[in-house]
């Protein structure tokens, strides 16, 4: 039989009763956690503090969010699940929700969406029912269960019509931060979410395909499937800016995951205070992968071969290690290409070992303590300081950017002379604290630090809006997951930096994950059909190799392009915002960066208060004024786009400008109004 919405009173009452019982069970689980007494179960105060923190996190994770459905689906199996999913008997029903809930005797009332037994909720179909007889979806208004919809998967001849509740949930107006999509994950998304932790996955996703949500849900899944491993090694979500991170920050806590760090690339490399800016040309050169070799040469530049032997005096004996033997040690360490700092620590031990060999040949019996003492001998320390001097990464980069001769010495054959001139500071800095560091300089310092001391690796890293990173930024992220895996999310068509990546193969090579699988999401769930079709007119100019996204939305969405007379644009924008506020949901007014101040004044004068990107929308404050440069990754029910030509003109070149416009056009969930006084870009006008 086809999927249908049912409002039969008795079955709905039974489902509401199960919801009430499940909420009561969740409250009992939280009460049990709150009542735990650990005074007599910990060996020391350190264990007590750690255990208490874990209990507090457990209590927080068990919070019952009143307006968040505790379960959103039900599976009725034909047979008992496999042994590895051993939960319940033949024909048992499983309620699928955001977290596991059990009753007083431990029987499950709600199954975590990440559990193996829940997987068919996302992947089962009439062609492959996965032993499921019936899939039920629930509809909620606020926190109240108001409807359900059944799909009989045993009826192979039945209609495969799209779920109305699913469509309703996707299209539901929203305010506040980004919410999870756990109730609406599609099969192709679920495959990425549940991919194993052993490999890196790169997701090329058109606007509205849910790539950000997929990445966050993948983190939640991996924490469920590999909790102990990731608890030791850590997880990190990297976003393009603070506004974006604030927008997504509630998704993982809503899924019960509280210990995932979030940062921007700038946060990762914040070893120096950024107070300067680069020209687009300088930033592109500093972000080029060639700079890694320039830095490697510069770091090793201070290593010199010994001219004198090392003589160690112990008691009445003098032990001599000739210069040629020490030179062999130095060359061997250089050939191994290990971290500069590790090699510097190894050299005194190598020299000490040579001394111990001589002691043993003389009939002595030295042990490890003697070797350590020799390694700390003043003569050995002085020799190491002269041969393999310590390197301060920030001072090294400062010298490269201030000293033309030093830069030329190490960039020869890598950077052209005009490129070297481009990245040199106009006025050499006196010191690290006063230097005019740029964001690209900070990445160079991070690279130099890793050449000296290895950067700690995390278990899993999610990198969103990855298409905008430079090769050197990719290297900085890759250093954080050398022994772990990563989920890379982005859209080549939305690359809006001068150094935006040309292909995922190049990006993954710089990241150090060339073997990663590249998955493409082209089915849009967020952007209405007419809107994505209009924005896709730009694809041949901005990303000719990408497939055009399609929308699964049944509703075409409100879409209008309005030309206004010169001088009337400001009034038309204010009127469009007022009109949009008459609807339900969030509103985004997106404009070129240099128009923001003017538009802000107009909104205030019109009595329309507005928020800045990253500030949380609410029922009382639904309008956000968004500079085009910060629109990426954000979404609004209705978008008013001010003057597309100004958005394009605000970028250093036309392709980047058209990509910025593509981003702005695809932020709408339900409706888009484009207002312009200047001619539209050629491809849109067509």
Order of alpha helices (4+ residues) and beta strands (2+ residues): beta-alpha-alpha-beta-beta-beta-beta-alpha-beta-beta-alpha-alpha-beta-alpha-alpha-beta-alpha-alpha-beta-alpha-alpha-alpha-beta-beta-alpha-alpha-alpha-alpha-alpha-alpha-alpha-alpha-beta-alpha-beta-alpha-beta-beta-alpha-alpha-beta-beta-alpha-beta-alpha-beta-beta-beta-alpha-alpha-beta-alpha
